[in-house]
Amino acid sequence: MVKRVRLRHDAHARAHGVCTEHSALFDATAGGQGAREALGTHVTDVERLLTVQERSKQERRVAAEQCRLSRRALRDAAKAVVHIGKRANLDDAVTATLRLPTSASDDELLVYARALVERISPHVDELMAAGLPPDLLKQLGDAIPEFAAAKGAQAACRERFAAAGEAIRESLDKADETVDALESIVVHTPGGQPEVLTKLRTARRVGPRAAPAPAPKPAPAPVPTSPPTGTSP
């Protein structure tokens, strides 16, 4: 799909180059000039959107790595609080909730961490007495929004990539329609230039040209036969 998009875009860019080279033919009418300029706009838009997609991919990789690090930091902080909390002098009802989920999704881990902070905040003294490091609760509290922000950045990158892809498809389709119109202008212009039509049709071809068929090999020459031995000519 990505290769097809690039091939279509390249074909439109080549066609626009032909139209620019022969702008006098197209600009003879306002409609022809408008079509030529519209094709240039579509080509520019697709190039810009392809850049947006590439930047989104790069930013998504960065966001994915930050998401991985933030998830680990959040889980490690929550795990430490749970382990220490089990040794603290807490109500059985509170202690029973100190169970870190083993295979939670990102959203489930965020929900669990927020609820954990709410449950243990009233019991800081007991946790400190059980050995809770003074800054661990702050680490846990900070890790929650950091992880949520990393997930949000990753999702935003995916959305930008998808939106750019949809816009690219629309621009490519409009460019196809515009090239059709430009070709029709050449065909129906009185005294049109056949070489311009040939160049435009060649330029708009999507993908490489088909390789020419190999020339047929000549038939082998017949092998001369010798006369039978012992016979006279």
C-alpha positions as CSV (number, residue, x, y, z in Angstrom):
1,M,0.0,0.0,0.0
2,V,2.8,2.5,0.9
3,K,4.6,1.7,-2.3
4,R,1.5,2.1,-4.3
5,V,0.9,5.5,-2.8
6,R,4.5,6.6,-3.6
7,L,4.2,5.4,-7.2
8,R,0.9,7.3,-7.7
9,H,2.4,10.4,-6.2
10,D,5.5,10.1,-8.4
11,A,3.3,9.7,-11.5
12,H,1.3,12.9,-10.6
13,A,4.6,14.8,-10.0
14,R,5.8,13.8,-13.4
15,A,2.5,14.7,-15.1
16,H,2.7,18.1,-13.3
17,G,6.2,18.6,-14.7
18,V,5.0,18.0,-18.2
19,C,2.1,20.4,-17.7
20,T,4.5,23.1,-16.3
21,E,6.8,22.6,-19.3
22,H,3.9,23.2,-21.7
23,S,2.1,25.7,-19.5
24,A,1.4,27.9,-22.6
25,L,-1.0,25.2,-23.9
26,F,-2.9,24.8,-20.7
27,D,-2.9,28.4,-19.6
28,A,-4.6,29.4,-22.9
29,T,-7.8,29.2,-21.0
30,A,-8.7,29.9,-17.4
31,G,-10.0,26.4,-16.9
32,G,-6.8,24.8,-18.2
33,Q,-4.7,27.0,-16.0
34,G,-6.8,26.2,-13.0
35,A,-6.5,22.5,-13.6
36,R,-2.7,22.7,-14.0
37,E,-2.4,24.7,-10.8
38,A,-4.8,22.3,-9.0
39,L,-2.6,19.4,-9.9
40,G,0.4,21.2,-8.5
41,T,-1.5,21.8,-5.3
42,H,-2.4,18.1,-5.0
43,V,1.2,17.1,-5.5
44,T,2.4,19.5,-2.9
45,D,-0.3,18.4,-0.4
46,V,0.6,14.7,-0.8
47,E,4.3,15.4,-0.3
48,R,3.5,17.4,2.9
49,L,1.2,14.6,4.2
50,L,3.9,11.9,3.5
51,T,6.2,14.0,5.6
52,V,3.6,14.2,8.4
53,Q,3.3,10.4,8.3
54,E,7.1,9.9,8.4
55,R,7.4,12.3,11.4
56,S,4.5,10.5,13.1
57,K,6.2,7.2,12.7
58,Q,9.4,8.5,14.3
59,E,7.5,10.2,17.1
60,R,5.5,7.1,17.7
61,R,8.7,5.0,18.2
62,V,9.9,7.6,20.8
63,A,6.5,7.6,22.5
64,A,6.4,3.8,22.5
65,E,9.8,3.6,24.3
66,Q,8.7,6.3,26.8
67,C,5.5,4.3,27.3
68,R,7.5,1.2,28.0
69,L,9.8,3.0,30.5
70,S,6.8,4.7,32.2
71,R,4.9,1.5,32.6
72,R,7.9,-0.2,34.2
73,A,8.4,2.7,36.6
74,L,4.7,2.7,37.5
75,R,4.6,-1.0,38.0
76,D,7.8,-1.1,40.1
77,A,6.6,1.7,42.4
78,A,3.2,0.0,42.8
79,K,4.9,-3.3,43.5
80,A,7.1,-1.8,46.2
81,V,4.1,-0.2,47.9
82,V,2.2,-3.5,47.8
83,H,5.1,-5.5,49.2
84,I,5.8,-3.1,52.0
85,G,2.1,-2.5,52.7
86,K,1.6,-6.2,53.4
87,R,4.0,-5.9,56.4
88,A,2.4,-2.7,57.7
89,N,-0.1,-2.6,60.5
90,L,-3.1,-2.1,58.4
91,D,-6.7,-3.2,58.5
92,D,-7.4,-6.6,57.0
93,A,-9.8,-5.0,54.5
94,V,-7.0,-2.7,53.2
95,T,-4.3,-5.4,53.2
96,A,-6.6,-7.7,51.2
97,T,-6.6,-5.2,48.4
98,L,-2.8,-5.0,48.1
99,R,-2.5,-7.4,45.2
100,L,-0.7,-6.3,42.1
101,P,-2.4,-7.5,38.9
102,T,-0.3,-10.0,37.1
103,S,-1.3,-9.4,33.5
104,A,-3.1,-6.1,33.4
105,S,-3.5,-4.0,30.3
106,D,-2.1,-0.4,30.3
107,D,-5.5,1.0,31.1
108,E,-6.1,-1.5,33.9
109,L,-2.7,-0.8,35.4
110,L,-3.5,2.9,35.5
111,V,-6.9,2.3,37.1
112,Y,-5.3,0.0,39.7
113,A,-2.5,2.5,40.5
114,R,-4.9,5.4,41.0
115,A,-7.1,3.3,43.3
116,L,-4.0,2.1,45.2
117,V,-2.9,5.7,45.9
118,E,-6.4,6.5,47.2
119,R,-6.4,3.4,49.5
120,I,-3.0,3.9,51.0
121,S,-2.8,7.7,51.3
122,P,-4.6,7.6,54.7
123,H,-2.1,5.1,56.0
124,V,1.2,6.8,55.3
125,D,2.4,6.6,59.0
126,E,1.8,2.8,59.1
127,L,3.6,2.3,55.8
128,M,6.5,4.5,56.9
129,A,6.8,2.5,60.1
130,A,7.0,-0.7,57.9
131,G,9.9,0.7,55.9
132,L,8.3,2.7,53.1
133,P,10.9,5.1,51.6
134,P,9.7,8.7,52.1
135,D,9.6,9.5,48.4
136,L,8.0,6.2,47.2
137,L,4.5,7.5,47.3
138,K,5.5,10.6,45.4
139,Q,7.2,8.4,42.8
140,L,4.0,6.4,42.5
141,G,1.9,9.5,42.2
142,D,4.2,11.0,39.6
143,A,4.4,7.8,37.6
144,I,0.7,7.7,37.0
145,P,0.3,10.9,34.9
146,E,3.7,10.3,33.2
147,F,2.4,6.9,32.0
148,A,-0.9,8.3,31.0
149,A,0.9,11.1,29.0
150,A,3.1,8.6,27.3
151,K,0.1,6.6,26.2
152,G,-1.7,9.7,25.0
153,A,1.3,10.7,22.9
154,Q,1.5,7.3,21.4
155,A,-2.2,7.4,20.5
156,A,-1.9,10.9,19.1
157,C,0.9,9.7,16.7
158,R,-1.3,6.9,15.5
159,E,-4.2,9.3,14.9
160,R,-2.1,11.8,13.0
161,F,-0.7,9.0,10.8
162,A,-4.2,7.6,10.1
163,A,-5.6,11.1,9.4
164,A,-2.7,11.9,7.0
165,G,-3.3,8.6,5.2
166,E,-6.9,9.4,4.6
167,A,-6.0,12.8,3.3
168,I,-3.4,11.3,1.0
169,R,-5.9,9.0,-0.5
170,E,-8.3,11.8,-1.1
171,S,-5.6,14.0,-2.7
172,L,-4.4,11.2,-4.9
173,D,-7.9,10.5,-6.2
174,K,-8.4,14.2,-6.9
175,A,-5.0,14.4,-8.7
176,D,-6.1,11.4,-10.9
177,E,-9.3,13.3,-11.8
178,T,-7.3,16.4,-12.6
179,V,-4.8,14.6,-14.8
180,D,-7.8,13.1,-16.7
181,A,-9.1,16.7,-17.3
182,L,-5.7,17.9,-18.4
183,E,-5.3,15.0,-20.8
184,S,-8.8,15.8,-22.3
185,I,-7.7,19.4,-22.7
186,V,-4.7,18.3,-24.8
187,V,-6.8,15.9,-26.9
188,H,-9.5,18.5,-27.7
189,T,-7.4,21.6,-28.1
190,P,-7.5,22.7,-31.8
191,G,-4.1,22.2,-33.2
192,G,-3.0,20.3,-30.1
193,Q,0.5,19.0,-29.9
194,P,0.7,15.2,-30.2
195,E,4.0,15.0,-28.4
196,V,2.5,16.7,-25.3
197,L,-0.2,14.1,-25.2
198,T,2.4,11.3,-25.5
199,K,4.6,12.9,-22.8
200,L,1.6,13.3,-20.4
201,R,0.3,9.8,-20.9
202,T,3.8,8.4,-20.3
203,A,4.4,10.6,-17.3
204,R,1.1,9.6,-15.6
205,R,1.8,5.9,-15.9
206,V,2.0,4.4,-12.4
207,G,5.0,2.2,-11.8
208,P,7.9,1.2,-14.0
209,R,7.5,0.5,-17.6
210,A,6.9,-3.1,-18.6
211,A,10.1,-4.7,-19.8
212,P,10.0,-5.2,-23.6
213,A,9.4,-8.8,-24.7
214,P,12.6,-10.5,-25.9
215,A,13.0,-10.8,-29.6
216,P,12.3,-14.2,-30.9
217,K,15.4,-16.3,-31.6
218,P,16.0,-17.1,-35.3
219,A,15.2,-20.7,-36.3
220,P,18.3,-22.8,-36.5
221,A,19.7,-23.3,-40.0
222,P,19.1,-26.8,-41.5
223,V,22.0,-29.2,-41.2
224,P,23.2,-30.3,-44.7
225,T,23.0,-34.0,-45.3
226,S,25.8,-36.0,-46.9
227,P,25.0,-38.3,-49.8
228,P,25.1,-42.1,-49.0
229,T,28.5,-43.7,-49.1
230,G,29.3,-45.7,-52.3
231,T,26.8,-43.9,-54.6
232,S,27.7,-42.0,-57.6
233,P,26.7,-38.4,-58.0
